Amino acid sequence: MDILFFGITKDIVGAAQIQLLEEKGKPTTVASLKSFLCQKYPEMAKLSSLAVAVNSAYAQEDTPINNNDEVAIIPPVSGG
Amino acid sequence: MIKILSIVDTIDPGTVYAALAHPKSGGICVFVGTVREFTDEQQVVGLEFETYEKMALKEMDKIAEEAIAKWQLNNVVIQHAVGKKGVMEPVVIVGASSAHRPECFEACRFLIDTLKATVPIWKKEMFKDKSVWVSAHP
């Protein structure tokens, strides 16, 4: 599963994209992905907000994520 | 009804104004967001924008459709720039045209306020000695 990062999360991870390999404990919902990332990258837990997009639409905490989904991490937006 | 939604390198307000002109419109309202030189008394050298373009265009479309459903509009434009922008340069432009001015004024405000809240675009403020992702931290 590929995960895309933007803005400050790209700086925190040090990459625009990472691949989560098939393994036990791989996140299966938006909520579990967020806690997985915040544990792996403690700086991510310090952000004002952290949203997740699944297939380029805002997802809910209980939205499932599958291997073929395009998953993106959306830190606080600041356009305009 | 013409709807123009795009992510661009450079914003040209003249072109956008021309795209908003419509024979049934008695008014065109345009908002242009620009780079301000000071944030909390610190001098800003420039802003750098990035986006998740595929999703940004979808979110822009939702905003435009909501405005079209809410007000009687002839044209709607939402355009945002990416890359580095210097002081006074335009970074975003939204506009609407309608038969009478109340509709386009209200729609224009809605377009920019909603864009700022939902469209996945990020801005980094560049100062002389540091750069900061805007709104990232509480």
Backbone of each chain as ProteinMPNN parsed JSONL, in Angstrom:
{"seq_chain_A": "MDILFFGITKDIVGAAQIQLLEEKGKPTTVASLKSFLCQKYPEMAKLSSLAVAVNSAYAQEDTPINNNDEVAIIPPVSGG", "coords_chain_A": {"N_chain_A": [[0.85, -1.198, 0.0], [0.653, 2.137, -0.951], [1.441, 5.282, 0.439], [0.753, 8.684, 0.31], [2.39, 11.788, 1.002], [2.068, 15.175, 2.039], [2.961, 18.702, 2.235], [3.85, 19.675, 5.509], [3.933, 17.08, 6.479], [5.323, 15.648, 4.632], [7.872, 16.628, 4.992], [8.319, 15.701, 7.593], [8.289, 12.916, 7.327], [10.203, 12.657, 5.412], [9.925, 11.944, 2.822], [7.922, 11.844, -0.166], [6.308, 9.789, -0.56], [5.543, 6.632, 0.825], [5.864, 3.081, 1.165], [3.772, 0.742, 2.566], [4.457, -2.355, 3.665], [3.143, -5.679, 3.18], [2.27, -6.994, 6.142], [1.952, -8.216, 9.479], [-0.299, -6.428, 11.523], [-0.591, -4.267, 9.913], [-2.14, -1.185, 9.119], [-5.699, -1.036, 8.79], [-7.782, 0.684, 8.722], [-8.661, 4.206, 8.522], [-8.354, 5.405, 11.051], [-6.612, 3.587, 12.362], [-4.401, 3.772, 10.726], [-3.648, 6.435, 11.146], [-2.915, 6.359, 13.866], [-0.838, 4.552, 13.72], [1.019, 6.001, 12.14], [1.459, 8.257, 13.741], [2.711, 7.105, 15.852], [5.015, 6.094, 14.717], [6.139, 8.393, 13.661], [6.6, 10.737, 15.726], [6.421, 13.552, 15.53], [4.27, 14.002, 13.927], [2.055, 13.753, 15.487], [1.922, 16.13, 16.735], [0.72, 18.021, 15.178], [-1.806, 20.462, 14.175], [-4.06, 19.308, 13.064], [-4.944, 16.24, 11.433], [-5.766, 14.845, 8.544], [-7.076, 12.231, 6.443], [-7.036, 11.16, 3.117], [-8.816, 9.013, 1.061], [-8.567, 7.543, -1.981], [-8.544, 10.1, -3.169], [-10.502, 11.605, -1.768], [-11.836, 13.145, 1.177], [-11.683, 11.117, 4.053], [-13.435, 9.226, 6.6], [-12.872, 8.449, 10.119], [-13.428, 5.725, 10.457], [-13.246, 4.706, 7.927], [-12.427, 2.079, 5.741], [-9.182, 0.962, 4.614], [-7.647, -0.24, 1.72], [-5.355, -2.35, -0.123], [-5.22, -1.507, -2.837], [-6.069, 1.097, -2.756], [-5.667, 4.66, -3.156], [-3.959, 6.374, -0.878], [-3.737, 9.272, 1.062], [-2.016, 11.564, 3.16], [-3.231, 14.297, 4.871], [-2.18, 17.168, 6.077], [-2.932, 20.158, 8.112], [-4.685, 22.298, 5.964], [-3.692, 25.126, 3.956], [-4.259, 26.914, 1.894], [-4.733, 29.77, -0.321]], "CA_chain_A": [[0.0, 0.0, 0.0], [1.427, 3.374, -1.024], [0.847, 6.425, 1.138], [1.302, 9.962, -0.163], [2.511, 12.815, 2.042], [2.136, 16.546, 1.519], [3.237, 19.78, 3.18], [4.761, 19.388, 6.621], [4.093, 15.635, 6.72], [6.372, 15.199, 3.71], [9.137, 16.954, 5.67], [8.465, 14.846, 8.773], [8.605, 11.555, 6.876], [11.402, 12.731, 4.578], [9.606, 11.381, 1.51], [6.581, 12.187, -0.636], [5.547, 8.55, -0.676], [6.163, 5.434, 1.397], [5.102, 1.879, 0.892], [3.596, -0.134, 3.723], [4.508, -3.729, 3.149], [2.249, -6.68, 3.778], [2.815, -7.525, 7.389], [0.976, -8.236, 10.575], [-0.462, -5.136, 12.163], [-0.714, -3.178, 8.93], [-3.415, -0.515, 9.372], [-6.793, -1.38, 7.869], [-8.741, 1.8, 8.688], [-8.044, 5.533, 8.631], [-7.961, 5.625, 12.446], [-5.423, 2.8, 12.715], [-3.279, 4.336, 9.959], [-3.214, 7.653, 11.83], [-2.178, 6.052, 15.098], [0.42, 3.93, 13.267], [1.941, 7.058, 11.684], [1.814, 9.132, 14.858], [3.64, 6.357, 16.692], [6.277, 5.99, 13.993], [6.659, 9.758, 13.474], [5.971, 11.502, 16.828], [6.156, 14.949, 15.136], [2.968, 14.074, 13.26], [1.031, 13.868, 16.524], [1.925, 17.512, 17.25], [0.071, 18.93, 14.216], [-3.132, 20.977, 14.558], [-5.036, 18.31, 12.64], [-4.385, 15.295, 10.474], [-6.858, 14.174, 7.828], [-6.632, 11.214, 5.493], [-7.874, 11.049, 1.925], [-8.78, 7.707, 0.407], [-8.954, 7.752, -3.389], [-8.643, 11.557, -3.337], [-11.636, 12.242, -1.082], [-11.683, 13.086, 2.634], [-12.238, 9.885, 4.614], [-13.801, 9.242, 8.025], [-11.985, 7.621, 10.951], [-13.695, 4.285, 10.298], [-13.143, 4.297, 6.519], [-11.422, 1.034, 5.542], [-8.194, 1.195, 3.558], [-7.249, -1.487, 1.067], [-4.09, -2.293, -0.847], [-5.257, -0.782, -4.114], [-6.538, 2.477, -2.573], [-4.673, 5.734, -3.086], [-4.131, 6.95, 0.458], [-2.91, 10.474, 1.212], [-2.063, 12.216, 4.47], [-3.553, 15.704, 4.645], [-1.998, 18.041, 7.249], [-3.805, 21.341, 8.017], [-4.552, 22.968, 4.664], [-3.418, 26.557, 4.128], [-4.3, 27.598, 0.609], [-5.26, 31.13, -0.314]], "C_chain_A": [[0.887, 1.251, 0.0], [0.689, 4.489, -0.285], [1.552, 7.692, 0.694], [1.328, 10.967, 0.985], [2.667, 14.19, 1.399], [2.514, 17.512, 2.642], [4.191, 19.325, 4.274], [4.938, 17.886, 6.846], [5.16, 15.041, 5.792], [7.747, 15.476, 4.33], [9.381, 16.01, 6.845], [8.918, 13.441, 8.372], [9.909, 11.532, 6.07], [11.197, 12.112, 3.214], [8.194, 11.78, 1.129], [5.682, 10.953, -0.662], [6.278, 7.436, 0.057], [5.266, 4.241, 1.098], [5.016, 1.062, 2.172], [3.528, -1.555, 3.189], [3.485, -4.612, 3.855], [2.907, -7.206, 5.049], [1.724, -7.499, 8.436], [0.88, -6.845, 11.182], [-0.503, -3.973, 11.193], [-2.089, -2.528, 9.106], [-4.481, -0.86, 8.326], [-7.886, -0.319, 7.837], [-7.963, 3.11, 8.795], [-7.536, 5.754, 10.06], [-6.687, 4.854, 12.792], [-4.196, 3.274, 11.936], [-2.728, 5.575, 10.666], [-2.431, 7.321, 13.096], [-0.845, 5.365, 14.779], [1.448, 5.004, 12.905], [2.405, 7.937, 12.845], [2.796, 8.449, 15.813], [5.032, 6.305, 16.033], [6.952, 7.357, 13.841], [6.013, 10.67, 14.524], [5.662, 12.957, 16.46], [4.773, 15.095, 14.502], [1.831, 14.259, 14.264], [0.917, 15.306, 17.033], [1.191, 18.491, 16.334], [-1.327, 19.333, 14.686], [-4.229, 19.986, 14.196], [-4.361, 17.401, 11.636], [-5.565, 14.577, 9.824], [-6.247, 13.155, 6.879], [-7.597, 11.221, 4.313], [-7.705, 9.64, 1.364], [-9.361, 7.894, -0.988], [-9.363, 9.203, -3.652], [-9.94, 12.187, -2.839], [-11.413, 12.114, 0.426], [-12.369, 11.838, 3.171], [-12.556, 10.08, 6.095], [-12.844, 8.323, 8.786], [-12.187, 6.124, 10.696], [-13.66, 3.813, 8.846], [-12.075, 3.204, 6.379], [-10.412, 1.422, 4.476], [-7.687, -0.149, 3.039], [-5.997, -1.255, 0.24], [-4.113, -1.459, -2.114], [-5.808, 0.636, -3.989], [-5.366, 3.451, -2.676], [-4.927, 6.466, -1.772], [-3.196, 8.148, 0.597], [-3.116, 11.079, 2.59], [-2.195, 13.713, 4.236], [-3.339, 16.502, 5.93], [-2.888, 19.281, 7.095], [-3.593, 22.087, 6.695], [-4.374, 24.47, 4.883], [-3.345, 27.268, 2.775], [-4.834, 29.01, 0.751], [-4.225, 32.15, 0.092]], "O_chain_A": [[1.764, 1.398, 0.851], [-0.532, 4.613, -0.379], [2.78, 7.772, 0.698], [0.428, 11.003, 1.823], [3.31, 14.343, 0.361], [2.405, 17.192, 3.826], [5.204, 18.678, 4.007], [5.977, 17.457, 7.348], [5.814, 14.055, 6.134], [8.667, 14.666, 4.211], [10.508, 15.569, 7.07], [9.808, 12.857, 8.991], [10.622, 10.529, 6.047], [12.161, 11.787, 2.521], [7.359, 12.028, 1.998], [4.46, 11.059, -0.771], [7.495, 7.303, -0.07], [4.075, 4.384, 0.817], [6.03, 0.73, 2.786], [2.667, -1.903, 2.38], [3.036, -4.325, 4.965], [3.986, -7.796, 5.002], [0.701, -6.833, 8.277], [1.894, -6.164, 11.332], [-0.456, -2.815, 11.608], [-3.093, -3.23, 9.23], [-4.191, -0.96, 7.133], [-8.811, -0.401, 7.028], [-6.775, 3.122, 9.115], [-6.419, 6.234, 10.256], [-5.787, 5.394, 13.436], [-3.073, 3.186, 12.434], [-1.515, 5.754, 10.776], [-1.398, 7.933, 13.367], [0.149, 5.567, 15.476], [2.607, 4.926, 13.314], [3.574, 8.312, 12.931], [3.595, 9.101, 16.485], [6.063, 6.449, 16.691], [8.178, 7.463, 13.886], [4.995, 11.305, 14.249], [4.735, 13.543, 17.019], [4.177, 16.172, 14.533], [0.791, 14.837, 13.948], [-0.065, 15.661, 17.685], [1.052, 19.666, 16.674], [-1.949, 18.638, 15.489], [-5.209, 19.837, 14.927], [-3.331, 17.749, 11.059], [-6.27, 13.802, 10.47], [-5.06, 13.212, 6.557], [-8.815, 11.28, 4.487], [-6.587, 9.146, 1.215], [-10.495, 8.343, -1.152], [-10.389, 9.478, -4.273], [-10.421, 13.171, -3.402], [-10.875, 11.114, 0.9], [-13.5, 11.534, 2.792], [-12.022, 10.974, 6.751], [-12.11, 7.533, 8.192], [-11.229, 5.351, 10.717], [-14.0, 2.666, 8.556], [-10.947, 3.377, 6.842], [-10.751, 2.136, 3.532], [-7.351, -1.054, 3.803], [-5.627, -0.119, -0.056], [-3.138, -0.778, -2.432], [-5.999, 1.314, -4.999], [-4.231, 3.12, -2.333], [-5.97, 7.092, -1.581], [-2.008, 8.055, 0.288], [-4.227, 11.107, 3.119], [-1.402, 14.322, 3.517], [-4.218, 16.519, 6.792], [-3.533, 19.445, 6.06], [-2.471, 22.458, 6.352], [-4.849, 25.019, 5.877], [-2.479, 28.113, 2.548], [-5.326, 29.397, 1.81], [-4.523, 33.344, 0.144]]}, "seq_chain_B": "MIKILSIVDTIDPGTVYAALAHPKSGGICVFVGTVREFTDEQQVVGLEFETYEKMALKEMDKIAEEAIAKWQLNNVVIQHAVGKKGVMEPVVIVGASSAHRPECFEACRFLIDTLKATVPIWKKEMFKDKSVWVSAHP", "coords_chain_B": {"N_chain_B": [[-23.465, 28.528, -18.672], [-20.319, 28.704, -17.362], [-17.615, 27.036, -16.004], [-14.598, 27.305, -14.463], [-11.903, 25.622, -13.258], [-8.812, 25.372, -11.813], [-5.323, 24.472, -11.295], [-2.497, 26.356, -11.381], [0.64, 27.691, -12.713], [1.092, 30.405, -12.86], [-0.931, 33.202, -12.114], [-3.23, 35.019, -14.021], [-4.958, 37.759, -13.759], [-6.338, 39.284, -15.682], [-7.045, 37.535, -17.762], [-8.753, 35.851, -16.358], [-10.785, 37.607, -15.653], [-11.804, 38.133, -18.202], [-12.815, 35.633, -18.794], [-14.942, 35.535, -17.123], [-16.78, 37.301, -18.046], [-20.057, 37.807, -19.32], [-22.973, 37.802, -21.34], [-25.426, 37.853, -19.974], [-24.802, 38.77, -17.516], [-24.782, 41.272, -15.061], [-22.924, 41.964, -13.345], [-19.607, 41.375, -12.151], [-17.674, 39.688, -9.852], [-14.574, 39.527, -8.307], [-12.071, 37.939, -6.403], [-8.79, 38.34, -5.379], [-6.105, 36.714, -3.988], [-3.082, 37.647, -2.435], [0.517, 37.836, -1.959], [1.563, 38.82, 1.161], [3.719, 41.167, 2.767], [4.425, 41.139, 5.469], [4.247, 39.063, 8.372], [3.06, 38.935, 11.511], [4.835, 41.04, 12.135], [7.171, 40.056, 11.103], [9.381, 39.923, 8.397], [8.374, 38.727, 5.289], [9.764, 36.79, 2.768], [8.797, 35.342, 0.668], [6.206, 33.096, -0.56], [5.618, 29.579, -0.673], [3.85, 27.251, -2.51], [2.199, 24.091, -2.441], [0.351, 21.293, -3.771], [-2.131, 18.671, -3.662], [-2.98, 17.726, -6.406], [-4.96, 16.255, -7.863], [-6.951, 15.739, -5.952], [-7.434, 18.337, -5.086], [-8.648, 19.553, -7.297], [-11.026, 18.133, -7.389], [-12.177, 18.93, -4.945], [-12.404, 21.662, -5.404], [-14.306, 21.587, -7.401], [-16.526, 20.652, -5.988], [-17.006, 22.888, -4.375], [-17.59, 24.858, -6.283], [-19.887, 23.745, -7.455], [-21.592, 23.794, -5.264], [-21.873, 26.525, -4.905], [-23.09, 27.218, -7.293], [-25.499, 25.928, -6.991], [-26.557, 27.361, -4.938], [-26.641, 30.105, -5.56], [-27.786, 32.213, -8.257], [-25.821, 31.988, -10.792], [-23.761, 32.969, -13.55], [-21.136, 32.492, -14.45], [-18.307, 30.791, -13.026], [-15.163, 30.927, -11.448], [-12.332, 29.285, -10.149], [-9.124, 29.408, -9.192], [-5.866, 28.37, -8.41], [-2.492, 29.061, -7.559], [0.677, 27.326, -7.771], [4.0, 26.663, -6.466], [6.815, 28.961, -6.058], [6.136, 32.212, -4.831], [6.456, 35.728, -4.949], [6.407, 38.762, -2.884], [3.436, 40.61, -3.179], [2.605, 39.25, -5.43], [-0.052, 37.506, -7.181], [-1.76, 34.703, -5.753], [-4.01, 33.207, -5.562], [-7.188, 33.101, -7.166], [-10.582, 33.826, -7.252], [-13.84, 33.941, -8.655], [-17.057, 35.193, -9.704], [-19.879, 35.607, -11.839], [-22.971, 37.322, -12.313], [-26.5, 38.12, -12.821], [-27.251, 40.263, -11.193], [-25.609, 42.255, -8.606], [-25.648, 41.245, -5.813], [-25.608, 38.401, -5.736], [-23.145, 37.615, -6.982], [-21.288, 38.838, -5.304], [-21.747, 37.568, -2.803], [-21.32, 34.887, -3.505], [-18.629, 34.916, -4.239], [-17.281, 35.427, -1.849], [-17.979, 33.133, -0.459], [-16.717, 31.214, -2.075], [-13.908, 31.71, -1.73], [-13.615, 31.534, 1.072], [-14.393, 28.88, 1.585], [-12.635, 27.458, -0.008], [-10.222, 27.962, 1.348], [-10.636, 26.481, 3.606], [-11.013, 23.794, 2.892], [-9.684, 22.831, 0.519], [-6.998, 20.834, -0.592], [-4.23, 22.324, -0.335], [-1.079, 23.633, 0.382], [0.839, 25.996, 2.202], [3.99, 27.469, 2.505], [5.644, 29.705, 4.499], [8.227, 31.834, 3.736], [10.838, 33.208, 5.416], [13.594, 35.477, 6.116], [15.474, 33.953, 7.524], [14.341, 31.501, 8.052], [11.806, 28.967, 7.354], [8.29, 28.32, 7.384], [5.61, 26.051, 7.674], [2.383, 27.045, 7.137], [-0.192, 27.246, 9.566], [0.276, 24.662, 10.489], [0.88, 23.88, 13.101], [-0.656, 24.042, 16.399]], "CA_chain_B": [[-22.715, 28.383, -17.418], [-18.932, 28.297, -17.565], [-16.961, 26.773, -14.719], [-13.168, 27.09, -14.709], [-11.229, 25.219, -12.027], [-7.474, 24.935, -12.211], [-4.088, 24.715, -10.552], [-1.651, 26.963, -12.421], [1.931, 28.213, -12.251], [0.984, 31.858, -12.75], [-2.303, 33.694, -12.239], [-3.374, 36.211, -14.845], [-6.3, 38.261, -13.461], [-6.996, 39.778, -16.898], [-7.64, 36.383, -18.449], [-9.866, 35.37, -15.539], [-11.871, 38.574, -15.819], [-12.393, 37.916, -19.53], [-13.568, 34.377, -18.762], [-16.155, 35.734, -16.314], [-17.724, 38.173, -18.758], [-21.19, 37.034, -19.824], [-24.01, 38.761, -21.747], [-26.535, 37.926, -19.009], [-24.291, 39.232, -16.228], [-24.692, 42.709, -14.824], [-21.849, 42.175, -12.379], [-18.547, 40.371, -12.001], [-16.949, 39.917, -8.608], [-13.343, 38.732, -8.311], [-11.179, 38.112, -5.26], [-7.423, 37.885, -5.653], [-5.261, 36.617, -2.792], [-1.714, 38.011, -2.822], [1.546, 37.623, -0.93], [1.733, 39.983, 2.04], [5.138, 41.246, 3.129], [4.713, 40.929, 6.887], [3.421, 38.222, 9.231], [3.446, 39.236, 12.892], [5.991, 41.945, 12.093], [8.36, 39.425, 10.507], [9.368, 40.156, 6.952], [8.213, 37.534, 4.469], [10.475, 36.881, 1.49], [7.884, 34.796, -0.333], [5.423, 31.925, -0.164], [5.741, 28.458, -1.592], [2.622, 26.452, -2.435], [2.116, 22.795, -3.107], [-1.01, 20.771, -3.723], [-2.47, 17.309, -4.09], [-3.787, 18.319, -7.477], [-6.129, 15.451, -8.214], [-7.98, 15.96, -4.938], [-7.74, 19.774, -5.048], [-9.606, 19.845, -8.364], [-12.326, 17.574, -6.968], [-12.729, 19.784, -3.886], [-12.8, 22.922, -6.052], [-15.549, 21.325, -8.118], [-17.606, 20.606, -4.982], [-17.28, 24.266, -3.95], [-18.246, 25.541, -7.405], [-21.25, 23.195, -7.594], [-22.396, 24.283, -4.14], [-22.174, 27.941, -5.179], [-24.041, 27.264, -8.413], [-26.8, 25.494, -6.462], [-27.026, 28.331, -3.95], [-26.89, 31.407, -6.168], [-27.985, 32.225, -9.71], [-24.554, 32.487, -11.342], [-23.512, 32.65, -14.965], [-19.789, 31.915, -14.559], [-17.548, 30.631, -11.78], [-13.744, 30.596, -11.628], [-11.49, 29.055, -8.963], [-7.795, 29.1, -9.707], [-4.84, 28.544, -7.38], [-1.134, 28.898, -8.089], [1.646, 26.542, -7.004], [5.376, 27.113, -6.647], [7.254, 30.101, -5.242], [5.563, 33.51, -5.204], [7.04, 36.847, -4.219], [5.519, 39.775, -2.301], [2.455, 41.264, -4.063], [2.158, 38.392, -6.543], [-1.301, 36.788, -6.913], [-1.6, 33.261, -5.496], [-5.315, 32.566, -5.746], [-8.22, 33.987, -7.704], [-11.916, 33.233, -7.388], [-14.75, 34.95, -9.176], [-18.367, 34.759, -10.177], [-20.656, 36.675, -12.473], [-24.405, 37.082, -12.154], [-27.332, 39.195, -13.368], [-27.196, 41.395, -10.253], [-24.392, 42.142, -7.8], [-25.618, 40.515, -4.538], [-25.273, 36.985, -5.932], [-21.717, 37.378, -7.229], [-20.541, 39.218, -4.095], [-21.88, 36.505, -1.797], [-20.698, 33.664, -4.018], [-17.187, 35.119, -4.237], [-16.856, 35.268, -0.453], [-18.132, 31.713, -0.162], [-15.693, 30.462, -2.819], [-12.57, 31.835, -1.125], [-13.632, 31.027, 2.454], [-14.471, 27.42, 1.576], [-11.351, 26.975, -0.559], [-9.194, 28.008, 2.392], [-10.922, 25.486, 4.643], [-11.108, 22.388, 2.463], [-8.906, 22.38, -0.647], [-5.66, 20.417, -0.162], [-3.132, 23.17, -0.805], [-0.285, 23.994, 1.56], [1.695, 27.158, 1.968], [5.144, 27.618, 3.393], [6.079, 31.099, 4.537], [9.685, 31.914, 3.756], [11.404, 34.415, 6.01], [15.021, 35.567, 5.77], [16.313, 32.939, 8.168], [13.63, 30.24, 8.309], [10.542, 28.838, 6.639], [7.292, 27.718, 8.273], [4.339, 25.623, 7.07], [1.329, 27.844, 7.777], [-1.287, 26.539, 10.274], [0.578, 23.253, 10.779], [0.86, 23.619, 14.548], [-1.636, 24.858, 17.138]], "C_chain_B": [[-21.308, 27.887, -17.709], [-18.281, 28.163, -16.193], [-15.493, 26.494, -15.037], [-12.489, 26.8, -13.375], [-9.835, 24.773, -12.418], [-6.392, 25.263, -11.19], [-3.103, 25.202, -11.617], [-0.312, 27.399, -11.836], [1.828, 29.711, -11.989], [-0.469, 32.283, -12.957], [-2.322, 34.987, -13.047], [-4.797, 36.759, -14.654], [-7.045, 38.753, -14.705], [-7.715, 38.666, -17.651], [-8.864, 35.88, -17.693], [-11.055, 36.311, -15.673], [-12.585, 38.342, -17.152], [-13.253, 36.658, -19.536], [-14.877, 34.528, -17.994], [-17.211, 36.597, -17.023], [-18.817, 37.325, -19.409], [-22.315, 38.009, -20.198], [-25.165, 38.895, -20.752], [-26.09, 38.437, -17.639], [-24.25, 40.751, -16.165], [-23.587, 43.018, -13.845], [-20.873, 41.018, -12.36], [-17.831, 40.696, -10.703], [-15.753, 38.97, -8.576], [-12.57, 39.003, -7.023], [-9.818, 37.559, -5.642], [-6.657, 37.876, -4.334], [-3.818, 36.839, -3.211], [-0.743, 37.801, -1.655], [1.771, 38.921, -0.147], [3.161, 39.981, 2.594], [5.446, 40.938, 4.6], [3.732, 39.982, 7.554], [3.933, 38.442, 10.641], [4.758, 40.028, 12.954], [7.279, 41.293, 11.587], [8.274, 39.553, 8.996], [9.357, 38.838, 6.174], [8.926, 37.753, 3.128], [9.574, 36.382, 0.362], [7.099, 33.634, 0.236], [5.682, 30.823, -1.172], [4.528, 27.552, -1.391], [2.825, 25.092, -3.067], [0.707, 22.248, -2.932], [-1.045, 19.283, -4.032], [-3.5, 17.557, -5.188], [-5.073, 17.56, -7.779], [-7.291, 15.712, -7.24], [-8.4, 17.428, -4.889], [-8.79, 20.113, -6.107], [-10.997, 19.307, -8.024], [-12.986, 18.458, -5.915], [-13.173, 21.133, -4.456], [-14.14, 22.735, -6.773], [-16.737, 21.272, -7.154], [-18.015, 22.015, -4.582], [-18.047, 25.01, -5.049], [-19.69, 25.059, -7.552], [-22.167, 23.696, -6.472], [-22.804, 25.74, -4.37], [-23.234, 28.06, -6.281], [-25.448, 26.872, -7.939], [-27.417, 26.57, -5.583], [-27.416, 29.678, -4.569], [-27.082, 31.264, -7.674], [-26.737, 32.844, -10.348], [-24.426, 32.122, -12.811], [-22.146, 31.987, -15.154], [-19.158, 31.797, -13.174], [-16.098, 30.278, -12.124], [-13.099, 30.367, -10.26], [-10.136, 28.617, -9.497], [-6.775, 29.333, -8.59], [-3.474, 28.292, -7.994], [-0.323, 27.963, -7.194], [3.05, 27.053, -7.311], [5.677, 28.329, -5.785], [6.659, 31.406, -5.755], [6.164, 34.598, -4.321], [5.977, 37.82, -3.713], [4.719, 40.485, -3.405], [1.99, 40.379, -5.225], [0.824, 37.721, -6.186], [-1.043, 35.292, -6.72], [-2.91, 32.499, -5.685], [-6.27, 33.588, -6.339], [-9.527, 33.214, -7.776], [-12.829, 34.328, -7.915], [-16.051, 34.335, -9.624], [-19.013, 35.928, -10.894], [-22.129, 36.29, -12.445], [-25.174, 38.287, -12.688], [-27.238, 40.454, -12.506], [-26.083, 41.172, -9.229], [-24.499, 41.317, -6.516], [-25.153, 39.067, -4.69], [-23.764, 36.789, -6.118], [-20.856, 37.794, -6.032], [-20.561, 38.078, -3.074], [-21.173, 35.234, -2.239], [-19.169, 33.755, -3.919], [-16.614, 34.892, -2.838], [-16.896, 33.788, -0.052], [-17.021, 30.897, -0.824], [-14.339, 30.526, -2.117], [-12.556, 31.264, 0.3], [-13.631, 29.501, 2.48], [-13.185, 26.813, 1.022], [-10.294, 26.902, 0.547], [-9.387, 26.911, 3.439], [-10.786, 24.047, 4.164], [-10.158, 21.933, 1.358], [-7.471, 22.032, -0.227], [-4.539, 21.159, -0.883], [-2.399, 23.61, 0.459], [0.667, 25.122, 1.216], [2.791, 27.214, 3.018], [5.545, 29.083, 3.322], [7.59, 31.114, 4.646], [10.113, 33.266, 4.31], [12.89, 34.429, 5.667], [15.816, 34.387, 6.291], [15.606, 31.616, 8.456], [12.418, 30.139, 7.389], [9.581, 27.99, 7.475], [6.058, 27.3, 7.471], [3.201, 26.297, 7.823], [0.237, 26.932, 8.35], [-0.97, 25.11, 10.679], [0.459, 22.926, 12.267], [-0.129, 24.518, 15.27], [-1.015, 26.155, 17.646]], "O_chain_B": [[-21.121, 26.79, -18.235], [-18.381, 29.049, -15.344], [-15.178, 25.567, -15.783], [-12.5, 27.635, -12.471], [-9.682, 23.891, -13.262], [-6.515, 26.168, -10.366], [-2.902, 24.536, -12.633], [-0.149, 27.467, -10.618], [2.398, 30.226, -11.027], [-1.15, 31.789, -13.856], [-1.549, 35.913, -12.8], [-5.734, 36.291, -15.301], [-8.27, 38.644, -14.766], [-8.843, 38.836, -18.114], [-9.879, 35.528, -18.294], [-12.197, 35.867, -15.794], [-13.815, 38.355, -17.22], [-14.291, 36.611, -20.196], [-15.81, 33.749, -18.187], [-18.38, 36.611, -16.638], [-18.544, 36.267, -19.974], [-22.584, 38.948, -19.448], [-25.811, 39.941, -20.694], [-26.896, 38.527, -16.713], [-23.759, 41.422, -17.074], [-23.327, 44.181, -13.539], [-21.242, 39.856, -12.526], [-17.429, 41.837, -10.475], [-15.895, 37.766, -8.789], [-12.431, 40.151, -6.603], [-9.709, 36.449, -6.163], [-6.568, 38.894, -3.648], [-3.37, 36.293, -4.219], [-1.158, 37.613, -0.511], [2.116, 39.961, -0.708], [3.735, 38.924, 2.854], [6.557, 40.536, 4.944], [2.524, 40.078, 7.334], [5.096, 38.17, 10.937], [5.66, 39.71, 13.729], [8.349, 41.9, 11.635], [7.224, 39.32, 8.397], [10.202, 37.965, 6.372], [8.719, 38.761, 2.453], [9.581, 36.921, -0.745], [7.305, 33.236, 1.382], [5.93, 31.075, -2.351], [4.214, 27.141, -0.273], [3.516, 24.945, -4.075], [-0.036, 22.685, -2.053], [-0.102, 18.723, -4.591], [-4.707, 17.594, -4.945], [-6.14, 18.156, -7.93], [-8.441, 15.88, -7.646], [-9.573, 17.736, -4.678], [-9.718, 20.876, -5.838], [-12.011, 19.935, -8.329], [-14.189, 18.711, -5.969], [-14.195, 21.682, -4.041], [-14.995, 23.621, -6.753], [-17.817, 21.78, -7.459], [-19.202, 22.316, -4.46], [-19.027, 25.703, -4.775], [-20.603, 25.861, -7.748], [-23.345, 23.982, -6.69], [-23.93, 26.137, -4.07], [-24.144, 28.886, -6.207], [-26.449, 27.406, -8.415], [-28.639, 26.684, -5.487], [-28.391, 30.307, -4.156], [-26.598, 30.311, -8.285], [-26.613, 34.066, -10.433], [-24.927, 31.087, -13.253], [-22.014, 31.036, -15.924], [-19.435, 32.592, -12.276], [-15.842, 29.434, -12.983], [-13.295, 31.152, -9.331], [-10.017, 27.591, -10.166], [-6.811, 30.358, -7.91], [-3.317, 27.418, -8.846], [-0.606, 27.829, -6.003], [3.264, 27.778, -8.283], [4.902, 28.685, -4.898], [6.674, 31.678, -6.955], [6.352, 34.417, -3.118], [4.803, 37.717, -4.067], [5.27, 40.898, -4.425], [1.054, 40.749, -5.934], [0.59, 37.4, -5.021], [-0.227, 34.692, -7.42], [-2.909, 31.295, -5.938], [-6.178, 34.783, -6.056], [-9.578, 32.097, -8.29], [-12.61, 35.509, -7.647], [-16.145, 33.137, -9.888], [-18.733, 37.09, -10.599], [-22.491, 35.117, -12.539], [-24.592, 39.334, -12.972], [-27.156, 41.568, -13.023], [-25.66, 40.037, -9.006], [-23.496, 40.713, -6.136], [-24.39, 38.568, -3.863], [-23.169, 35.91, -5.496], [-19.819, 37.185, -5.77], [-19.52, 37.679, -2.552], [-20.504, 34.579, -1.439], [-18.504, 32.784, -3.559], [-15.583, 34.24, -2.678], [-15.986, 33.271, 0.596], [-16.453, 29.997, -0.206], [-13.693, 29.495, -1.93], [-11.603, 30.591, 0.691], [-12.945, 28.895, 3.303], [-12.705, 25.791, 1.513], [-9.569, 25.914, 0.667], [-8.431, 26.468, 4.076], [-10.473, 23.163, 4.962], [-9.855, 20.743, 1.275], [-6.803, 22.838, 0.42], [-3.988, 20.695, -1.881], [-3.02, 23.919, 1.475], [1.217, 25.2, 0.117], [2.567, 27.038, 4.215], [5.759, 29.634, 2.242], [8.167, 30.487, 5.536], [9.797, 34.318, 3.755], [13.392, 33.515, 5.013], [16.71, 33.875, 5.616], [16.201, 30.709, 9.039], [12.049, 31.109, 6.726], [9.996, 27.069, 8.178], [5.523, 28.086, 6.688], [3.08, 26.127, 9.037], [-0.197, 25.977, 7.705], [-1.853, 24.404, 11.166], [0.003, 21.848, 12.647], [-0.414, 25.626, 14.816], [-1.696, 26.956, 18.286]]}, "name": "protein", "num_of_chains": 2, "seq": "MDILFFGITKDIVGAAQIQLLEEKGKPTTVASLKSFLCQKYPEMAKLSSLAVAVNSAYAQEDTPINNNDEVAIIPPVSGGMIKILSIVDTIDPGTVYAALAHPKSGGICVFVGTVREFTDEQQVVGLEFETYEKMALKEMDKIAEEAIAKWQLNNVVIQHAVGKKGVMEPVVIVGASSAHRPECFEACRFLIDTLKATVPIWKKEMFKDKSVWVSAHP"}
